Amino acid sequence: MKSYEYDVLVIGAGPGGSMAARFAARNGAKVLLVEKRPEIGVPVRCAEGISRDWLETVDVKVDEKWIDANIDGAKIYSPDEKSVVELSAEKAGNEVGFVINREYFDKHLAALAVEEGAELWLKSPAIKIIKEDGKIKGAIIRKFGEEVEVRAKIIIAADGYESQVARWAGINTVLRERDIVSCIEYRMSNIDIDEKFTHFYIGSCAPGGYLWIFPKGKNEANVGIGVALNKIKEPGEVKKYLDKFIEEHPNLKKGGILQIITGAVSVCPVPKKLVDDNIMLVGDAARLIDPITGGGIANASISGRWAGEIAAKCLVNPSKECLQEYEKKVKDKWEKKHLRNWFVKEKLSELDDDTLNKLMDVISQEDISEISVRAILEAVQKKYPELIEEFEELL
Ligand SMILES: Cc1cc2nc3c(=O)[nH]c(=O)nc-3n(C[C@H](O)[C@H](O)[C@H](O)COP(=O)(O)OP(=O)(O)OC[C@H]3O[C@@H](n4cnc5c(N)ncnc54)[C@H](O)[C@@H]3O)c2cc1C
């Protein structure tokens, strides 16, 4: 078997992996980035919405090439669609952003990694981890069908939601059924929508999740739905929810479907362990998706940057203790927030449509200057204190 040697092996070239490879290489490491698919970024399995506030954090300049739509804000609709909460730029600040073209975006990030000196192998899945004396020493990669050995001082697992690398390394990132949201999305054309906003629908139209319309430009949008796995009773149910919604909305019903995608997201608190001797987890592999929004591109990119930088720093002594700096950084940023959002998600998924209609009615009428869980809860507490009892500890 052929053998190769690198400082850092990054497995998976999504946003998390490309950022990890880029920043490890920028900081002097000899980096290999392997991707199992023959092309970066396709097939796209994403609604493609991002905010703009974090791009600077990962040193990525906005490029028209990967932007499909500039978004002014978000609209959240009550189950009866009588109340709409609008999150405009003034309220949401930098949280508003773009609907991107993930294919070009992911390719752009991978190109940035290569620009810094990382080597990129396509059609090269990692199939096994190499362990010696209980320590990870690299991985077996099926490079264009040929099994080769890649030895590395540090491995970064960036292999997404279906991550196997963490499991091979003995790190538990197994999800409970209720912390998985199953998704289906149509790329639709010839529809009528307010293309300056992303649109979110909550309630029994999407149990334990939500339905979204993310504009991709004039008369085109990603129209999708996520439903909590523990709310699904039969196969094909998620698609039925989406089809029903489209059927009931003439502005969508008149459209055509150009593409169908399916996927899943984790909606859970941050796992206990994100590093071990010689290994770090980033992005979806580290379960860093926000449990309320289901967004994970930003968190994957930011965690990727930190993992890459800290990996490069720890090359002299790639021990668990040294890599712990990464785990701490991730936990400082997301542990509290994701736990709170997970709790709110759990509670919201138990509310019926009538209660949600009431909640949304209050929120849409109150002049909430800043959109935060706290501001929303306080507004609702004034009118329906009984609805807030469950959430009291968050206040
Ligand atoms: C339907 C849907 C809609 C979504 N919408 C949004 C949204 O609007 N906004 C948002 O922010 N987030 C969204 N997300 C989440 C977002 O897509 C992820 O959080 C993001 O892609 C995570 O990036 P990542 O780099 O961690 O993983 P990924 O982007 O999944 O990349 C992992 C990469 O690893 C590769 N890989 C896997 N196994 C191996 C292996 N053994 N060897 C080599 N390569 C491997 C994969 O092919 C893939 O390229 C959505 C997700 C879904 C499913």
Ligand as a Chemical Component Dictionary entry (heavy atoms), coordinates in Angstrom:
data_LIG
# 
_chem_comp.id                   LIG 
_chem_comp.type                 NON-POLYMER 
_chem_comp.pdbx_formal_charge   0 
_chem_comp.three_letter_code    LIG 
# 
loop_
_chem_comp_atom.comp_id 
_chem_comp_atom.atom_id 
_chem_comp_atom.alt_atom_id 
_chem_comp_atom.type_symbol 
_chem_comp_atom.charge 
_chem_comp_atom.model_Cartn_x 
_chem_comp_atom.model_Cartn_y 
_chem_comp_atom.model_Cartn_z 
_chem_comp_atom.pdbx_ordinal 
LIG C1  C1  C 0 -32.075 20.466 3.769 1  
LIG C2  C2  C 0 -31.019 21.262 4.477 2  
LIG C3  C3  C 0 -31.075 22.637 4.456 3  
LIG C4  C4  C 0 -30.104 23.382 5.111 4  
LIG N1  N1  N 0 -30.157 24.743 5.022 5  
LIG C5  C5  C 0 -29.226 25.501 5.626 6  
LIG C6  C6  C 0 -29.242 26.916 5.494 7  
LIG O1  O1  O 0 -30.100 27.501 4.827 8  
LIG N2  N2  N 0 -28.282 27.616 6.135 9  
LIG C7  C7  C 0 -27.305 27.029 6.880 10 
LIG O2  O2  O 0 -26.466 27.731 7.461 11 
LIG N3  N3  N 0 -27.249 25.683 6.990 12 
LIG C8  C8  C 0 -28.170 24.908 6.366 13 
LIG N4  N4  N 0 -28.104 23.542 6.465 14 
LIG C9  C9  C 0 -26.998 22.945 7.231 15 
LIG C10 C10 C 0 -25.694 23.037 6.422 16 
LIG O3  O3  O 0 -25.880 22.446 5.165 17 
LIG C11 C11 C 0 -24.567 22.342 7.182 18 
LIG O4  O4  O 0 -24.566 22.795 8.516 19 
LIG C12 C12 C 0 -23.187 22.607 6.565 20 
LIG O5  O5  O 0 -23.108 22.090 5.271 21 
LIG C13 C13 C 0 -22.109 21.976 7.452 22 
LIG O6  O6  O 0 -20.849 22.021 6.847 23 
LIG P1  P1  P 0 -19.773 20.884 7.117 24 
LIG O7  O7  O 0 -18.554 21.283 6.395 25 
LIG O8  O8  O 0 -19.698 20.578 8.555 26 
LIG O9  O9  O 0 -20.414 19.569 6.470 27 
LIG P2  P2  P 0 -20.847 19.281 4.964 28 
LIG O10 O10 O 0 -21.145 20.525 4.242 29 
LIG O11 O11 O 0 -21.880 18.249 5.032 30 
LIG O12 O12 O 0 -19.528 18.678 4.326 31 
LIG C14 C14 C 0 -19.066 17.391 4.664 32 
LIG C15 C15 C 0 -18.232 16.881 3.497 33 
LIG O13 O13 O 0 -17.584 15.676 3.892 34 
LIG C16 C16 C 0 -17.617 14.761 2.804 35 
LIG N5  N5  N 0 -17.422 13.431 3.373 36 
LIG C17 C17 C 0 -18.287 12.709 4.130 37 
LIG N6  N6  N 0 -17.740 11.542 4.510 38 
LIG C18 C18 C 0 -16.475 11.516 3.971 39 
LIG C19 C19 C 0 -15.418 10.577 4.000 40 
LIG N7  N7  N 0 -15.528 9.414  4.668 41 
LIG N8  N8  N 0 -14.281 10.855 3.328 42 
LIG C20 C20 C 0 -14.149 12.030 2.646 43 
LIG N9  N9  N 0 -15.140 12.954 2.578 44 
LIG C21 C21 C 0 -16.274 12.718 3.241 45 
LIG C22 C22 C 0 -18.992 15.010 2.194 46 
LIG O14 O14 O 0 -19.061 14.521 0.866 47 
LIG C23 C23 C 0 -19.077 16.531 2.278 48 
LIG O15 O15 O 0 -18.540 17.160 1.153 49 
LIG C24 C24 C 0 -29.052 22.750 5.817 50 
LIG C25 C25 C 0 -28.992 21.353 5.837 51 
LIG C26 C26 C 0 -29.965 20.611 5.179 52 
LIG C27 C27 C 0 -29.870 19.123 5.192 53 
# 
loop_
_chem_comp_bond.comp_id 
_chem_comp_bond.atom_id_1 
_chem_comp_bond.atom_id_2 
_chem_comp_bond.value_order 
_chem_comp_bond.pdbx_ordinal 
LIG C1  C2  SING 1  
LIG C2  C3  SING 2  
LIG C2  C26 DOUB 3  
LIG C3  C4  DOUB 4  
LIG C4  N1  SING 5  
LIG C4  C24 SING 6  
LIG N1  C5  DOUB 7  
LIG C5  C6  SING 8  
LIG C5  C8  SING 9  
LIG C6  O1  DOUB 10 
LIG C6  N2  SING 11 
LIG N2  C7  SING 12 
LIG C7  O2  DOUB 13 
LIG C7  N3  SING 14 
LIG N3  C8  DOUB 15 
LIG C8  N4  SING 16 
LIG N4  C9  SING 17 
LIG N4  C24 SING 18 
LIG C9  C10 SING 19 
LIG C10 O3  SING 20 
LIG C10 C11 SING 21 
LIG C11 O4  SING 22 
LIG C11 C12 SING 23 
LIG C12 O5  SING 24 
LIG C12 C13 SING 25 
LIG C13 O6  SING 26 
LIG O6  P1  SING 27 
LIG P1  O7  DOUB 28 
LIG P1  O8  SING 29 
LIG P1  O9  SING 30 
LIG O9  P2  SING 31 
LIG P2  O10 DOUB 32 
LIG P2  O11 SING 33 
LIG P2  O12 SING 34 
LIG O12 C14 SING 35 
LIG C14 C15 SING 36 
LIG C15 O13 SING 37 
LIG C15 C23 SING 38 
LIG O13 C16 SING 39 
LIG C16 N5  SING 40 
LIG C16 C22 SING 41 
LIG N5  C17 SING 42 
LIG N5  C21 SING 43 
LIG C17 N6  DOUB 44 
LIG N6  C18 SING 45 
LIG C18 C19 SING 46 
LIG C18 C21 DOUB 47 
LIG C19 N7  SING 48 
LIG C19 N8  DOUB 49 
LIG N8  C20 SING 50 
LIG C20 N9  DOUB 51 
LIG N9  C21 SING 52 
LIG C22 O14 SING 53 
LIG C22 C23 SING 54 
LIG C23 O15 SING 55 
LIG C24 C25 DOUB 56 
LIG C25 C26 SING 57 
LIG C26 C27 SING 58 
# 
